[in-house]
Amino acid sequence: MGLLSVDPGLVFWSTLAFTLVFVLLRIYAWKPILHALKVREETIEFSLAAAEKAKAEVEDLNQTKTQIMNEAKADRDDMIKEARELKQNIVDEAKSKAQSEADKIIESARQQIEREKNEAIQEMKRQVAELSVDIAGKLLEQELETTDKQKAIIDKYLQEVNFN
């Protein structure tokens, strides 16, 4: 017998062994293998769905983060603007107060100068009057004998004379 010759007994036993192994594999191995493949397929589908969901959540979170960042930037800009306005208001108020205080000081100085000027004029009037009385007193010694009369005359003339 050669290599290419067919032996009917060998074909029978080979077919019987193949059929027996096929039946045993189908009964005991095929269902668990198919079940394992189905479970694996469901797990992969679930994982893909979870990955898509996670991707969508990440995109939502990125959008939310971007929105929050934009709001924070807007709030920061508003706060900076308010701080600048507050600073300017404080500076303007301080300038206004300083100007008001300076005006008060200037007005007070003017009033003080006016008082001192009036006092100086009164003092000068009194001195002029006293000098006039002294001169007149020397000239009219006989007529004005007491200093009380001289002072009464000085006061009278001071009331009548206006140097302003």
C-alpha positions as CSV (number, residue, x, y, z in Angstrom):
1,M,0.0,0.0,0.0
2,G,1.1,3.3,-0.9
3,L,0.8,6.6,0.4
4,L,-2.1,7.6,-1.7
5,S,-4.1,4.5,-1.1
6,V,-7.3,4.7,0.9
7,D,-8.0,2.2,3.6
8,P,-11.7,1.8,4.3
9,G,-11.2,0.8,8.0
10,L,-9.0,3.8,8.6
11,V,-11.6,6.1,7.0
12,F,-14.4,4.6,9.1
13,W,-12.5,4.9,12.4
14,S,-11.3,8.4,11.5
15,T,-14.9,9.5,10.7
16,L,-16.2,7.9,13.8
17,A,-13.5,9.6,16.0
18,F,-14.1,13.0,14.3
19,T,-17.9,12.7,14.8
20,L,-17.5,11.6,18.4
21,V,-15.1,14.5,19.1
22,F,-17.4,16.9,17.2
23,V,-20.5,15.8,19.3
24,L,-18.6,16.0,22.5
25,L,-17.2,19.4,21.7
26,R,-20.7,20.6,20.7
27,I,-22.3,19.3,23.9
28,Y,-19.6,20.3,26.4
29,A,-17.4,23.0,24.8
30,W,-19.4,24.9,22.1
31,K,-22.1,26.4,24.4
32,P,-19.6,27.6,27.0
33,I,-17.4,29.1,24.3
34,L,-20.4,30.8,22.6
35,H,-21.6,32.0,26.0
36,A,-18.1,33.4,26.9
37,L,-18.0,35.1,23.5
38,K,-21.5,36.6,24.0
39,V,-20.5,37.8,27.5
40,R,-17.3,39.2,26.1
41,E,-19.2,41.0,23.3
42,E,-21.7,42.5,25.9
43,T,-18.8,43.6,28.1
44,I,-17.1,45.3,25.1
45,E,-20.4,47.0,24.1
46,F,-20.9,48.1,27.7
47,S,-17.3,49.4,27.9
48,L,-17.7,51.3,24.6
49,A,-21.0,52.8,25.8
50,A,-19.4,53.8,29.1
51,A,-16.4,55.3,27.2
52,E,-18.8,57.3,25.0
53,K,-20.7,58.4,28.1
54,A,-17.4,59.3,29.9
55,K,-16.3,61.2,26.7
56,A,-19.5,63.2,26.7
57,E,-19.1,63.9,30.4
58,V,-15.6,65.1,29.9
59,E,-16.7,67.4,27.0
60,D,-19.5,68.7,29.3
61,L,-17.0,69.3,32.1
62,N,-14.7,71.1,29.7
63,Q,-17.5,73.3,28.5
64,T,-18.5,73.9,32.2
65,K,-14.9,74.6,33.0
66,T,-14.6,77.1,30.1
67,Q,-17.8,78.8,31.1
68,I,-16.7,79.0,34.8
69,M,-13.3,80.4,33.7
70,N,-15.0,83.0,31.5
71,E,-17.3,84.0,34.3
72,A,-14.4,84.2,36.7
73,K,-12.5,86.4,34.2
74,A,-15.6,88.6,33.8
75,D,-15.9,88.8,37.6
76,R,-12.2,89.6,38.0
77,D,-12.5,92.3,35.4
78,D,-15.6,93.7,37.1
79,M,-13.8,93.7,40.5
80,I,-10.8,95.4,39.0
81,K,-13.0,98.0,37.4
82,E,-14.9,98.6,40.7
83,A,-11.6,98.8,42.6
84,R,-10.3,101.4,40.1
85,E,-13.5,103.4,40.4
86,L,-13.4,103.2,44.2
87,K,-9.7,104.3,44.1
88,Q,-10.7,107.2,41.8
89,N,-13.6,108.1,44.1
90,I,-11.3,108.0,47.2
91,V,-8.7,110.2,45.4
92,D,-11.4,112.6,44.2
93,E,-12.9,112.8,47.7
94,A,-9.5,113.3,49.2
95,K,-8.8,116.1,46.7
96,S,-12.1,117.7,47.5
97,K,-11.6,117.5,51.2
98,A,-8.1,118.9,50.8
99,Q,-9.4,121.7,48.6
100,S,-12.2,122.4,51.2
101,E,-9.7,122.4,54.0
102,A,-7.4,124.7,52.1
103,D,-10.3,127.0,51.3
104,K,-11.2,127.0,55.0
105,I,-7.6,127.8,56.0
106,I,-7.4,130.6,53.4
107,E,-10.7,132.0,54.6
108,S,-9.6,131.8,58.2
109,A,-6.3,133.5,57.3
110,R,-8.3,136.2,55.4
111,Q,-10.5,136.8,58.4
112,Q,-7.5,136.8,60.8
113,I,-5.8,139.3,58.5
114,E,-8.9,141.5,58.4
115,R,-9.2,141.4,62.2
116,E,-5.5,142.2,62.6
117,K,-5.9,145.0,60.0
118,N,-8.9,146.4,61.8
119,E,-7.1,146.1,65.2
120,A,-4.0,147.9,63.6
121,I,-6.3,150.6,62.2
122,Q,-7.9,151.0,65.6
123,E,-4.5,151.1,67.3
124,M,-3.3,153.6,64.7
125,K,-6.4,155.7,65.3
126,R,-5.9,155.6,69.0
127,Q,-2.2,156.6,68.6
128,V,-3.0,159.3,66.2
129,A,-5.7,160.6,68.5
130,E,-3.3,160.4,71.5
131,L,-0.7,162.3,69.5
132,S,-3.2,164.8,68.4
133,V,-4.4,165.2,71.9
134,D,-0.9,165.5,73.2
135,I,-0.1,168.2,70.6
136,A,-3.4,169.9,71.2
137,G,-2.9,169.5,75.0
138,K,0.4,171.2,74.8
139,L,-1.1,174.0,72.7
140,L,-4.2,174.3,74.8
141,E,-2.8,173.5,78.2
142,Q,-4.9,176.0,80.0
143,E,-8.2,174.8,78.4
144,L,-7.6,171.1,78.9
145,E,-6.4,170.5,82.4
146,T,-7.2,166.9,83.1
147,T,-6.4,163.7,81.2
148,D,-10.0,162.5,81.7
149,K,-11.3,165.4,79.6
150,Q,-8.6,164.6,77.0
151,K,-9.7,160.9,76.8
152,A,-13.4,161.8,76.5
153,I,-12.6,164.2,73.7
154,I,-10.4,161.4,72.0
155,D,-13.2,158.9,72.3
156,K,-15.7,161.4,70.9
157,Y,-13.5,162.2,67.9
158,L,-12.8,158.5,67.3
159,Q,-16.5,157.8,67.0
160,E,-16.9,160.6,64.5
161,V,-13.9,159.8,62.3
162,N,-14.1,156.9,59.9
163,F,-10.7,155.8,58.5
164,N,-12.0,153.1,56.1
